[in-house]
Amino acid sequence: MTDKSTVYDEPSAVKAIKGCVDVDGPDSVDVTLTVEAAEETSERLLEASLEARGQRRLKHYPHRPQPD
């Protein structure tokens, strides 16, 4: 977790509008992405969320190496 932002537990609202992807989220997030940018962002989000889930599961195992 970074100290630069608040952590939210509500997902963003996402919808397709006129061939683009509109994302409305907490803290006034409002962004419109091309299809390509939305697809890449979704893959990056999935990858990071799986990594974060693993970090949460392994946090009670201090013998594991810590990331830099």
PQR file of N, CA, C, O and H, with PARSE charges and radii, in Angstrom:
ATOM      1  N   MET A   1       0.848  -1.176   0.000 -0.4000 1.5000
ATOM      2  CA  MET A   1       0.000   0.000   0.000 -0.0000 2.0000
ATOM      3  C   MET A   1       0.893   1.238   0.000  0.5500 1.7000
ATOM      4  O   MET A   1       1.884   1.299   0.727 -0.5500 1.4000
ATOM      5  N   THR A   2       0.542   2.195  -0.799 -0.4000 1.5000
ATOM      6  CA  THR A   2       1.298   3.430  -0.836 -0.0000 2.0000
ATOM      7  C   THR A   2       0.678   4.442   0.104  0.5500 1.7000
ATOM      8  O   THR A   2      -0.507   4.355   0.424 -0.5500 1.4000
ATOM      9  H   THR A   2      -0.264   2.146  -1.389  0.4000 1.0000
ATOM     10  N   ASP A   3       1.471   5.398   0.545 -0.4000 1.5000
ATOM     11  CA  ASP A   3       0.957   6.407   1.461 -0.0000 2.0000
ATOM     12  C   ASP A   3       0.470   7.653   0.734  0.5500 1.7000
ATOM     13  O   ASP A   3       0.134   8.651   1.373 -0.5500 1.4000
ATOM     14  H   ASP A   3       2.434   5.468   0.284  0.4000 1.0000
ATOM     15  N   LYS A   4       0.430   7.605  -0.594 -0.4000 1.5000
ATOM     16  CA  LYS A   4       0.034   8.782  -1.358 -0.0000 2.0000
ATOM     17  C   LYS A   4      -1.468   8.891  -1.605  0.5500 1.7000
ATOM     18  O   LYS A   4      -1.936   9.920  -2.091 -0.5500 1.4000
ATOM     19  H   LYS A   4       0.703   6.795  -1.113  0.4000 1.0000
ATOM     20  N   SER A   5      -2.217   7.863  -1.284 -0.4000 1.5000
ATOM     21  CA  SER A   5      -3.643   7.921  -1.580 -0.0000 2.0000
ATOM     22  C   SER A   5      -4.471   7.135  -0.573  0.5500 1.7000
ATOM     23  O   SER A   5      -3.952   6.330   0.201 -0.5500 1.4000
ATOM     24  H   SER A   5      -1.836   7.027  -0.889  0.4000 1.0000
ATOM     25  N   THR A   6      -5.755   7.390  -0.606 -0.4000 1.5000
ATOM     26  CA  THR A   6      -6.707   6.656   0.210 -0.0000 2.0000
ATOM     27  C   THR A   6      -7.036   5.341  -0.482  0.5500 1.7000
ATOM     28  O   THR A   6      -7.093   5.280  -1.710 -0.5500 1.4000
ATOM     29  H   THR A   6      -6.177   8.044  -1.235  0.4000 1.0000
ATOM     30  N   VAL A   7      -7.248   4.305   0.292 -0.4000 1.5000
ATOM     31  CA  VAL A   7      -7.629   3.006  -0.263 -0.0000 2.0000
ATOM     32  C   VAL A   7      -9.146   2.890  -0.196  0.5500 1.7000
ATOM     33  O   VAL A   7      -9.739   3.069   0.867 -0.5500 1.4000
ATOM     34  H   VAL A   7      -7.202   4.355   1.290  0.4000 1.0000
ATOM     35  N   TYR A   8      -9.770   2.592  -1.326 -0.4000 1.5000
ATOM     36  CA  TYR A   8     -11.230   2.490  -1.414 -0.0000 2.0000
ATOM     37  C   TYR A   8     -11.646   1.032  -1.507  0.5500 1.7000
ATOM     38  O   TYR A   8     -10.917   0.208  -2.058 -0.5500 1.4000
ATOM     39  H   TYR A   8      -9.288   2.446  -2.190  0.4000 1.0000
ATOM     40  N   ASP A   9     -12.817   0.712  -0.969 -0.4000 1.5000
ATOM     41  CA  ASP A   9     -13.307  -0.663  -1.044 -0.0000 2.0000
ATOM     42  C   ASP A   9     -14.515  -0.798  -1.970  0.5500 1.7000
ATOM     43  O   ASP A   9     -15.152  -1.851  -2.003 -0.5500 1.4000
ATOM     44  H   ASP A   9     -13.410   1.382  -0.521  0.4000 1.0000
ATOM     45  N   GLU A  10     -14.829   0.232  -2.705 -0.4000 1.5000
ATOM     46  CA  GLU A  10     -15.928   0.178  -3.671 -0.0000 2.0000
ATOM     47  C   GLU A  10     -15.359   0.158  -5.093  0.5500 1.7000
ATOM     48  O   GLU A  10     -14.474   0.953  -5.409 -0.5500 1.4000
ATOM     49  H   GLU A  10     -14.311   1.087  -2.678  0.4000 1.0000
ATOM     50  N   PRO A  11     -15.848  -0.728  -5.945 -0.5600 1.5000
ATOM     51  CA  PRO A  11     -15.353  -0.767  -7.322  0.2800 2.0000
ATOM     52  C   PRO A  11     -15.867   0.417  -8.134  0.5500 1.7000
ATOM     53  O   PRO A  11     -16.866   1.046  -7.784 -0.5500 1.4000
ATOM     54  N   SER A  12     -15.173   0.698  -9.205 -0.4000 1.5000
ATOM     55  CA  SER A  12     -15.582   1.766 -10.119 -0.0000 2.0000
ATOM     56  C   SER A  12     -16.737   1.286 -10.996  0.5500 1.7000
ATOM     57  O   SER A  12     -16.886   0.091 -11.251 -0.5500 1.4000
ATOM     58  H   SER A  12     -14.362   0.187  -9.489  0.4000 1.0000
ATOM     59  N   ALA A  13     -17.547   2.237 -11.451 -0.4000 1.5000
ATOM     60  CA  ALA A  13     -18.609   1.943 -12.426 -0.0000 2.0000
ATOM     61  C   ALA A  13     -17.984   2.061 -13.816  0.5500 1.7000
ATOM     62  O   ALA A  13     -17.258   3.015 -14.096 -0.5500 1.4000
ATOM     63  H   ALA A  13     -17.426   3.208 -11.244  0.4000 1.0000
ATOM     64  N   VAL A  14     -18.266   1.095 -14.678 -0.4000 1.5000
ATOM     65  CA  VAL A  14     -17.672   1.062 -16.003 -0.0000 2.0000
ATOM     66  C   VAL A  14     -18.767   0.814 -17.026  0.5500 1.7000
ATOM     67  O   VAL A  14     -19.613  -0.062 -16.843 -0.5500 1.4000
ATOM     68  H   VAL A  14     -18.855   0.320 -14.451  0.4000 1.0000
ATOM     69  N   LYS A  15     -18.748   1.601 -18.123 -0.4000 1.5000
ATOM     70  CA  LYS A  15     -19.737   1.383 -19.184 -0.0000 2.0000
ATOM     71  C   LYS A  15     -19.154   1.787 -20.529  0.5500 1.7000
ATOM     72  O   LYS A  15     -18.258   2.627 -20.611 -0.5500 1.4000
ATOM     73  H   LYS A  15     -18.061   2.312 -18.272  0.4000 1.0000
ATOM     74  N   ALA A  16     -19.676   1.176 -21.570 -0.4000 1.5000
ATOM     75  CA  ALA A  16     -19.273   1.496 -22.938 -0.0000 2.0000
ATOM     76  C   ALA A  16     -20.173   2.604 -23.467  0.5500 1.7000
ATOM     77  O   ALA A  16     -21.399   2.514 -23.394 -0.5500 1.4000
ATOM     78  H   ALA A  16     -20.404   0.493 -21.504  0.4000 1.0000
ATOM     79  N   ILE A  17     -19.545   3.659 -24.004 -0.4000 1.5000
ATOM     80  CA  ILE A  17     -20.289   4.789 -24.558 -0.0000 2.0000
ATOM     81  C   ILE A  17     -19.634   5.212 -25.866  0.5500 1.7000
ATOM     82  O   ILE A  17     -18.481   5.643 -25.879 -0.5500 1.4000
ATOM     83  H   ILE A  17     -18.550   3.733 -24.063  0.4000 1.0000
ATOM     84  N   LYS A  18     -20.365   5.091 -26.954 -0.4000 1.5000
ATOM     85  CA  LYS A  18     -19.904   5.547 -28.281 -0.0000 2.0000
ATOM     86  C   LYS A  18     -18.534   4.996 -28.657  0.5500 1.7000
ATOM     87  O   LYS A  18     -17.686   5.725 -29.172 -0.5500 1.4000
ATOM     88  H   LYS A  18     -21.302   4.742 -26.943  0.4000 1.0000
ATOM     89  N   GLY A  19     -18.321   3.720 -28.402 -0.4000 1.5000
ATOM     90  CA  GLY A  19     -17.075   3.072 -28.794 -0.0000 2.0000
ATOM     91  C   GLY A  19     -15.905   3.305 -27.859  0.5500 1.7000
ATOM     92  O   GLY A  19     -14.774   2.946 -28.185 -0.5500 1.4000
ATOM     93  H   GLY A  19     -19.010   3.127 -27.984  0.4000 1.0000
ATOM     94  N   CYS A  20     -16.155   3.896 -26.711 -0.4000 1.5000
ATOM     95  CA  CYS A  20     -15.118   4.116 -25.701 -0.0000 2.0000
ATOM     96  C   CYS A  20     -15.585   3.511 -24.380  0.5500 1.7000
ATOM     97  O   CYS A  20     -16.731   3.081 -24.255 -0.5500 1.4000
ATOM     98  H   CYS A  20     -17.074   4.188 -26.446  0.4000 1.0000
ATOM     99  N   VAL A  21     -14.696   3.482 -23.410 -0.4000 1.5000
ATOM    100  CA  VAL A  21     -15.025   2.931 -22.095 -0.0000 2.0000
ATOM    101  C   VAL A  21     -14.946   4.059 -21.072  0.5500 1.7000
ATOM    102  O   VAL A  21     -13.917   4.721 -20.935 -0.5500 1.4000
ATOM    103  H   VAL A  21     -13.765   3.831 -23.511  0.4000 1.0000
ATOM    104  N   ASP A  22     -16.040   4.263 -20.363 -0.4000 1.5000
ATOM    105  CA  ASP A  22     -16.139   5.322 -19.367 -0.0000 2.0000
ATOM    106  C   ASP A  22     -16.024   4.704 -17.977  0.5500 1.7000
ATOM    107  O   ASP A  22     -16.726   3.748 -17.649 -0.5500 1.4000
ATOM    108  H   ASP A  22     -16.876   3.726 -20.474  0.4000 1.0000
ATOM    109  N   VAL A  23     -15.126   5.266 -17.163 -0.4000 1.5000
ATOM    110  CA  VAL A  23     -14.902   4.767 -15.806 -0.0000 2.0000
ATOM    111  C   VAL A  23     -15.214   5.890 -14.819  0.5500 1.7000
ATOM    112  O   VAL A  23     -14.624   6.968 -14.887 -0.5500 1.4000
ATOM    113  H   VAL A  23     -14.556   6.043 -17.429  0.4000 1.0000
ATOM    114  N   ASP A  24     -16.138   5.629 -13.910 -0.4000 1.5000
ATOM    115  CA  ASP A  24     -16.461   6.553 -12.827 -0.0000 2.0000
ATOM    116  C   ASP A  24     -16.159   5.842 -11.520  0.5500 1.7000
ATOM    117  O   ASP A  24     -16.682   4.761 -11.249 -0.5500 1.4000
ATOM    118  H   ASP A  24     -16.617   4.753 -13.855  0.4000 1.0000
ATOM    119  N   GLY A  25     -15.310   6.463 -10.715 -0.4000 1.5000
ATOM    120  CA  GLY A  25     -14.921   5.819  -9.471 -0.0000 2.0000
ATOM    121  C   GLY A  25     -14.951   6.773  -8.304  0.5500 1.7000
ATOM    122  O   GLY A  25     -15.385   7.918  -8.423 -0.5500 1.4000
ATOM    123  H   GLY A  25     -14.885   7.341 -10.935  0.4000 1.0000
ATOM    124  N   PRO A  26     -14.482   6.284  -7.172 -0.5600 1.5000
ATOM    125  CA  PRO A  26     -14.459   7.114  -5.968  0.2800 2.0000
ATOM    126  C   PRO A  26     -13.482   8.280  -6.120  0.5500 1.7000
ATOM    127  O   PRO A  26     -12.623   8.272  -7.001 -0.5500 1.4000
ATOM    128  N   ASP A  27     -13.622   9.258  -5.270 -0.4000 1.5000
ATOM    129  CA  ASP A  27     -12.750  10.426  -5.231 -0.0000 2.0000
ATOM    130  C   ASP A  27     -12.736  11.183  -6.562  0.5500 1.7000
ATOM    131  O   ASP A  27     -11.694  11.667  -7.005 -0.5500 1.4000
ATOM    132  H   ASP A  27     -14.321   9.265  -4.554  0.4000 1.0000
ATOM    133  N   SER A  28     -13.897  11.273  -7.180 -0.4000 1.5000
ATOM    134  CA  SER A  28     -14.091  12.028  -8.426 -0.0000 2.0000
ATOM    135  C   SER A  28     -13.331  11.475  -9.623  0.5500 1.7000
ATOM    136  O   SER A  28     -13.038  12.218 -10.559 -0.5500 1.4000
ATOM    137  H   SER A  28     -14.743  10.880  -6.820  0.4000 1.0000
ATOM    138  N   VAL A  29     -13.009  10.193  -9.613 -0.4000 1.5000
ATOM    139  CA  VAL A  29     -12.381   9.589 -10.785 -0.0000 2.0000
ATOM    140  C   VAL A  29     -13.408   9.567 -11.906  0.5500 1.7000
ATOM    141  O   VAL A  29     -14.512   9.050 -11.737 -0.5500 1.4000
ATOM    142  H   VAL A  29     -13.247   9.589  -8.852  0.4000 1.0000
ATOM    143  N   ASP A  30     -13.043  10.124 -13.039 -0.4000 1.5000
ATOM    144  CA  ASP A  30     -13.913  10.130 -14.215 -0.0000 2.0000
ATOM    145  C   ASP A  30     -13.010  10.167 -15.432  0.5500 1.7000
ATOM    146  O   ASP A  30     -12.458  11.211 -15.778 -0.5500 1.4000
ATOM    147  H   ASP A  30     -12.146  10.544 -13.177  0.4000 1.0000
ATOM    148  N   VAL A  31     -12.863   9.017 -16.079 -0.4000 1.5000
ATOM    149  CA  VAL A  31     -11.949   8.923 -17.207 -0.0000 2.0000
ATOM    150  C   VAL A  31     -12.622   8.145 -18.333  0.5500 1.7000
ATOM    151  O   VAL A  31     -13.379   7.207 -18.088 -0.5500 1.4000
ATOM    152  H   VAL A  31     -13.312   8.168 -15.797  0.4000 1.0000
ATOM    153  N   THR A  32     -12.336   8.547 -19.570 -0.4000 1.5000
ATOM    154  CA  THR A  32     -12.821   7.836 -20.747 -0.0000 2.0000
ATOM    155  C   THR A  32     -11.609   7.301 -21.489  0.5500 1.7000
ATOM    156  O   THR A  32     -10.675   8.042 -21.795 -0.5500 1.4000
ATOM    157  H   THR A  32     -11.721   9.309 -19.770  0.4000 1.0000
ATOM    158  N   LEU A  33     -11.634   6.008 -21.774 -0.4000 1.5000
ATOM    159  CA  LEU A  33     -10.505   5.331 -22.401 -0.0000 2.0000
ATOM    160  C   LEU A  33     -10.884   4.775 -23.762  0.5500 1.7000
ATOM    161  O   LEU A  33     -12.045   4.445 -24.008 -0.5500 1.4000
ATOM    162  H   LEU A  33     -12.393   5.405 -21.525  0.4000 1.0000
ATOM    163  N   THR A  34      -9.891   4.671 -24.650 -0.4000 1.5000
ATOM    164  CA  THR A  34     -10.112   3.939 -25.886 -0.0000 2.0000
ATOM    165  C   THR A  34     -10.282   2.466 -25.525  0.5500 1.7000
ATOM    166  O   THR A  34      -9.954   2.052 -24.414 -0.5500 1.4000
ATOM    167  H   THR A  34      -8.949   4.939 -24.451  0.4000 1.0000
ATOM    168  N   VAL A  35     -10.784   1.696 -26.446 -0.4000 1.5000
ATOM    169  CA  VAL A  35     -10.937   0.257 -26.218 -0.0000 2.0000
ATOM    170  C   VAL A  35      -9.590  -0.372 -25.875  0.5500 1.7000
ATOM    171  O   VAL A  35      -9.486  -1.179 -24.951 -0.5500 1.4000
ATOM    172  H   VAL A  35     -11.050   2.032 -27.350  0.4000 1.0000
ATOM    173  N   GLU A  36      -8.565   0.006 -26.631 -0.4000 1.5000
ATOM    174  CA  GLU A  36      -7.234  -0.566 -26.422 -0.0000 2.0000
ATOM    175  C   GLU A  36      -6.678  -0.201 -25.040  0.5500 1.7000
ATOM    176  O   GLU A  36      -6.118  -1.052 -24.349 -0.5500 1.4000
ATOM    177  H   GLU A  36      -8.650   0.660 -27.382  0.4000 1.0000
ATOM    178  N   ALA A  37      -6.833   1.046 -24.648 -0.4000 1.5000
ATOM    179  CA  ALA A  37      -6.346   1.475 -23.339 -0.0000 2.0000
ATOM    180  C   ALA A  37      -7.122   0.782 -22.219  0.5500 1.7000
ATOM    181  O   ALA A  37      -6.542   0.406 -21.200 -0.5500 1.4000
ATOM    182  H   ALA A  37      -7.288   1.738 -25.210  0.4000 1.0000
ATOM    183  N   ALA A  38      -8.416   0.614 -22.404 -0.4000 1.5000
ATOM    184  CA  ALA A  38      -9.234  -0.059 -21.394 -0.0000 2.0000
ATOM    185  C   ALA A  38      -8.831  -1.524 -21.256  0.5500 1.7000
ATOM    186  O   ALA A  38      -8.762  -2.043 -20.141 -0.5500 1.4000
ATOM    187  H   ALA A  38      -8.888   0.920 -23.232  0.4000 1.0000
ATOM    188  N   GLU A  39      -8.566  -2.194 -22.373 -0.4000 1.5000
ATOM    189  CA  GLU A  39      -8.155  -3.601 -22.320 -0.0000 2.0000
ATOM    190  C   GLU A  39      -6.820  -3.748 -21.596  0.5500 1.7000
ATOM    191  O   GLU A  39      -6.672  -4.628 -20.747 -0.5500 1.4000
ATOM    192  H   GLU A  39      -8.622  -1.773 -23.278  0.4000 1.0000
ATOM    193  N   GLU A  40      -5.845  -2.893 -21.922 -0.4000 1.5000
ATOM    194  CA  GLU A  40      -4.535  -2.961 -21.267 -0.0000 2.0000
ATOM    195  C   GLU A  40      -4.655  -2.628 -19.781  0.5500 1.7000
ATOM    196  O   GLU A  40      -4.025  -3.274 -18.945 -0.5500 1.4000
ATOM    197  H   GLU A  40      -5.966  -2.179 -22.611  0.4000 1.0000
ATOM    198  N   THR A  41      -5.456  -1.632 -19.459 -0.4000 1.5000
ATOM    199  CA  THR A  41      -5.662  -1.264 -18.056 -0.0000 2.0000
ATOM    200  C   THR A  41      -6.292  -2.406 -17.284  0.5500 1.7000
ATOM    201  O   THR A  41      -5.905  -2.676 -16.147 -0.5500 1.4000
ATOM    202  H   THR A  41      -5.968  -1.107 -20.138  0.4000 1.0000
ATOM    203  N   SER A  42      -7.266  -3.085 -17.892 -0.4000 1.5000
ATOM    204  CA  SER A  42      -7.922  -4.200 -17.195 -0.0000 2.0000
ATOM    205  C   SER A  42      -6.937  -5.329 -16.925  0.5500 1.7000
ATOM    206  O   SER A  42      -6.993  -5.958 -15.868 -0.5500 1.4000
ATOM    207  H   SER A  42      -7.581  -2.866 -18.815  0.4000 1.0000
ATOM    208  N   GLU A  43      -6.038  -5.594 -17.863 -0.4000 1.5000
ATOM    209  CA  GLU A  43      -5.036  -6.639 -17.644 -0.0000 2.0000
ATOM    210  C   GLU A  43      -4.058  -6.239 -16.544  0.5500 1.7000
ATOM    211  O   GLU A  43      -3.665  -7.072 -15.727 -0.5500 1.4000
ATOM    212  H   GLU A  43      -5.993  -5.084 -18.722  0.4000 1.0000
ATOM    213  N   ARG A  44      -3.663  -4.962 -16.523 -0.4000 1.5000
ATOM    214  CA  ARG A  44      -2.752  -4.483 -15.478 -0.0000 2.0000
ATOM    215  C   ARG A  44      -3.427  -4.531 -14.112  0.5500 1.7000
ATOM    216  O   ARG A  44      -2.799  -4.901 -13.120 -0.5500 1.4000
ATOM    217  H   ARG A  44      -3.981  -4.286 -17.187  0.4000 1.0000
ATOM    218  N   LEU A  45      -4.694  -4.162 -14.058 -0.4000 1.5000
ATOM    219  CA  LEU A  45      -5.441  -4.231 -12.795 -0.0000 2.0000
ATOM    220  C   LEU A  45      -5.541  -5.663 -12.296  0.5500 1.7000
ATOM    221  O   LEU A  45      -5.344  -5.922 -11.109 -0.5500 1.4000
ATOM    222  H   LEU A  45      -5.204  -3.861 -14.864  0.4000 1.0000
ATOM    223  N   LEU A  46      -5.847  -6.594 -13.192 -0.4000 1.5000
ATOM    224  CA  LEU A  46      -5.961  -7.996 -12.798 -0.0000 2.0000
ATOM    225  C   LEU A  46      -4.635  -8.528 -12.278  0.5500 1.7000
ATOM    226  O   LEU A  46      -4.592  -9.199 -11.247 -0.5500 1.4000
ATOM    227  H   LEU A  46      -6.007  -6.383 -14.157  0.4000 1.0000
ATOM    228  N   GLU A  47      -3.554  -8.229 -12.990 -0.4000 1.5000
ATOM    229  CA  GLU A  47      -2.234  -8.696 -12.565 -0.0000 2.0000
ATOM    230  C   GLU A  47      -1.866  -8.133 -11.193  0.5500 1.7000
ATOM    231  O   GLU A  47      -1.393  -8.869 -10.328 -0.5500 1.4000
ATOM    232  H   GLU A  47      -3.589  -7.684 -13.827  0.4000 1.0000
ATOM    233  N   ALA A  48      -2.077  -6.845 -10.994 -0.4000 1.5000
ATOM    234  CA  ALA A  48      -1.739  -6.217  -9.712 -0.0000 2.0000
ATOM    235  C   ALA A  48      -2.644  -6.720  -8.595  0.5500 1.7000
ATOM    236  O   ALA A  48      -2.188  -6.877  -7.463 -0.5500 1.4000
ATOM    237  H   ALA A  48      -2.461  -6.247 -11.697  0.4000 1.0000
ATOM    238  N   SER A  49      -3.925  -6.977  -8.891 -0.4000 1.5000
ATOM    239  CA  SER A  49      -4.824  -7.456  -7.848 -0.0000 2.0000
ATOM    240  C   SER A  49      -4.448  -8.870  -7.409  0.5500 1.7000
ATOM    241  O   SER A  49      -4.553  -9.196  -6.227 -0.5500 1.4000
ATOM    242  H   SER A  49      -4.296  -6.849  -9.811  0.4000 1.0000
ATOM    243  N   LEU A  50      -4.016  -9.702  -8.339 -0.4000 1.5000
ATOM    244  CA  LEU A  50      -3.570 -11.048  -7.968 -0.0000 2.0000
ATOM    245  C   LEU A  50      -2.296 -10.994  -7.133  0.5500 1.7000
ATOM    246  O   LEU A  50      -2.147 -11.758  -6.180 -0.5500 1.4000
ATOM    247  H   LEU A  50      -3.931  -9.437  -9.300  0.4000 1.0000
ATOM    248  N   GLU A  51      -1.380 -10.098  -7.484 -0.4000 1.5000
ATOM    249  CA  GLU A  51      -0.158  -9.923  -6.706 -0.0000 2.0000
ATOM    250  C   GLU A  51      -0.485  -9.431  -5.293  0.5500 1.7000
ATOM    251  O   GLU A  51       0.080  -9.926  -4.318 -0.5500 1.4000
ATOM    252  H   GLU A  51      -1.501  -9.477  -8.259  0.4000 1.0000
ATOM    253  N   ALA A  52      -1.391  -8.461  -5.182 -0.4000 1.5000
ATOM    254  CA  ALA A  52      -1.780  -7.929  -3.878 -0.0000 2.0000
ATOM    255  C   ALA A  52      -2.470  -8.990  -3.021  0.5500 1.7000
ATOM    256  O   ALA A  52      -2.256  -9.052  -1.810 -0.5500 1.4000
ATOM    257  H   ALA A  52      -1.850  -8.059  -5.974  0.4000 1.0000
ATOM    258  N   ARG A  53      -3.295  -9.822  -3.651 -0.4000 1.5000
ATOM    259  CA  ARG A  53      -3.957 -10.899  -2.905 -0.0000 2.0000
ATOM    260  C   ARG A  53      -2.911 -11.854  -2.324  0.5500 1.7000
ATOM    261  O   ARG A  53      -3.023 -12.285  -1.176 -0.5500 1.4000
ATOM    262  H   ARG A  53      -3.469  -9.772  -4.634  0.4000 1.0000
ATOM    263  N   GLY A  54      -1.904 -12.177  -3.121 -0.4000 1.5000
ATOM    264  CA  GLY A  54      -0.825 -13.034  -2.638 -0.0000 2.0000
ATOM    265  C   GLY A  54      -0.067 -12.393  -1.487  0.5500 1.7000
ATOM    266  O   GLY A  54       0.297 -13.070  -0.526 -0.5500 1.4000
ATOM    267  H   GLY A  54      -1.813 -11.827  -4.053  0.4000 1.0000
ATOM    268  N   GLN A  55       0.175 -11.082  -1.581 -0.4000 1.5000
ATOM    269  CA  GLN A  55       0.857 -10.374  -0.502 -0.0000 2.0000
ATOM    270  C   GLN A  55       0.053 -10.450   0.791  0.5500 1.7000
ATOM    271  O   GLN A  55       0.619 -10.648   1.866 -0.5500 1.4000
ATOM    272  H   GLN A  55      -0.121 -10.532  -2.362  0.4000 1.0000
ATOM    273  N   ARG A  56      -1.257 -10.294   0.687 -0.4000 1.5000
ATOM    274  CA  ARG A  56      -2.102 -10.376   1.885 -0.0000 2.0000
ATOM    275  C   ARG A  56      -2.053 -11.764   2.499  0.5500 1.7000
ATOM    276  O   ARG A  56      -1.984 -11.909   3.720 -0.5500 1.4000
ATOM    277  H   ARG A  56      -1.716 -10.133  -0.186  0.4000 1.0000
ATOM    278  N   ARG A  57      -2.089 -12.791   1.645 -0.4000 1.5000
ATOM    279  CA  ARG A  57      -2.089 -14.165   2.155 -0.0000 2.0000
ATOM    280  C   ARG A  57      -0.760 -14.526   2.807  0.5500 1.7000
ATOM    281  O   ARG A  57      -0.733 -15.309   3.757 -0.5500 1.4000
ATOM    282  H   ARG A  57      -2.145 -12.673   0.654  0.4000 1.0000
ATOM    283  N   LEU A  58       0.340 -13.968   2.310 -0.4000 1.5000
ATOM    284  CA  LEU A  58       1.664 -14.347   2.804 -0.0000 2.0000
ATOM    285  C   LEU A  58       2.216 -13.406   3.861  0.5500 1.7000
ATOM    286  O   LEU A  58       3.342 -13.604   4.318 -0.5500 1.4000
ATOM    287  H   LEU A  58       0.318 -13.333   1.538  0.4000 1.0000
ATOM    288  N   LYS A  59       1.471 -12.398   4.262 -0.4000 1.5000
ATOM    289  CA  LYS A  59       2.011 -11.401   5.194 -0.0000 2.0000
ATOM    290  C   LYS A  59       2.340 -11.970   6.570  0.5500 1.7000
ATOM    291  O   LYS A  59       3.122 -11.370   7.308 -0.5500 1.4000
ATOM    292  H   LYS A  59       0.556 -12.238   3.891  0.4000 1.0000
ATOM    293  N   HIS A  60       1.770 -13.096   6.924 -0.4000 1.5000
ATOM    294  CA  HIS A  60       2.037 -13.700   8.236 -0.0000 2.0000
ATOM    295  C   HIS A  60       3.175 -14.723   8.178  0.5500 1.7000
ATOM    296  O   HIS A  60       3.397 -15.460   9.139 -0.5500 1.4000
ATOM    297  H   HIS A  60       1.135 -13.583   6.325  0.4000 1.0000
ATOM    298  N   TYR A  61       3.890 -14.769   7.063 -0.4000 1.5000
ATOM    299  CA  TYR A  61       5.018 -15.677   6.899 -0.0000 2.0000
ATOM    300  C   TYR A  61       6.290 -14.846   6.773  0.5500 1.7000
ATOM    301  O   TYR A  61       6.742 -14.575   5.660 -0.5500 1.4000
ATOM    302  H   TYR A  61       3.710 -14.170   6.283  0.4000 1.0000
ATOM    303  N   PRO A  62       6.874 -14.437   7.901 -0.5600 1.5000
ATOM    304  CA  PRO A  62       8.027 -13.534   7.868  0.2800 2.0000
ATOM    305  C   PRO A  62       9.284 -14.135   7.245  0.5500 1.7000
ATOM    306  O   PRO A  62      10.208 -13.394   6.911 -0.5500 1.4000
ATOM    307  N   HIS A  63       9.344 -15.450   7.081 -0.4000 1.5000
ATOM    308  CA  HIS A  63      10.518 -16.071   6.488 -0.0000 2.0000
ATOM    309  C   HIS A  63      10.584 -15.844   4.979  0.5500 1.7000
ATOM    310  O   HIS A  63      11.608 -16.111   4.350 -0.5500 1.4000
ATOM    311  H   HIS A  63       8.593 -16.052   7.353  0.4000 1.0000
ATOM    312  N   ARG A  64       9.501 -15.358   4.410 -0.4000 1.5000
ATOM    313  CA  ARG A  64       9.488 -15.083   2.979 -0.0000 2.0000
ATOM    314  C   ARG A  64      10.248 -13.786   2.692  0.5500 1.7000
ATOM    315  O   ARG A  64      10.170 -12.833   3.467 -0.5500 1.4000
ATOM    316  H   ARG A  64       8.669 -15.141   4.922  0.4000 1.0000
ATOM    317  N   PRO A  65      10.987 -13.752   1.572 -0.5600 1.5000
ATOM    318  CA  PRO A  65      11.703 -12.530   1.226  0.2800 2.0000
ATOM    319  C   PRO A  65      10.735 -11.385   0.952  0.5500 1.7000
ATOM    320  O   PRO A  65       9.694 -11.584   0.325 -0.5500 1.4000
ATOM    321  N   GLN A  66      11.075 -10.190   1.421 -0.4000 1.5000
ATOM    322  CA  GLN A  66      10.240  -9.012   1.212 -0.0000 2.0000
ATOM    323  C   GLN A  66      10.655  -8.328  -0.092  0.5500 1.7000
ATOM    324  O   GLN A  66      11.848  -8.243  -0.385 -0.5500 1.4000
ATOM    325  H   GLN A  66      11.921 -10.029   1.931  0.4000 1.0000
ATOM    326  N   PRO A  67       9.691  -7.837  -0.878 -0.5600 1.5000
ATOM    327  CA  PRO A  67      10.039  -7.115  -2.111  0.2800 2.0000
ATOM    328  C   PRO A  67      10.714  -5.783  -1.778  0.5500 1.7000
ATOM    329  O   PRO A  67      10.519  -5.215  -0.703 -0.5500 1.4000
ATOM    330  N   ASP A  68      11.499  -5.314  -2.716 -0.4000 1.5000
ATOM    331  CA  ASP A  68      12.189  -4.031  -2.527 -0.0000 2.0000
ATOM    332  C   ASP A  68      11.234  -2.869  -2.534  0.5500 1.7000
ATOM    333  O   ASP A  68      11.657  -1.722  -2.386 -0.5500 1.4000
ATOM    334  H   ASP A  68      11.658  -5.776  -3.589  0.4000 1.0000
TER
END
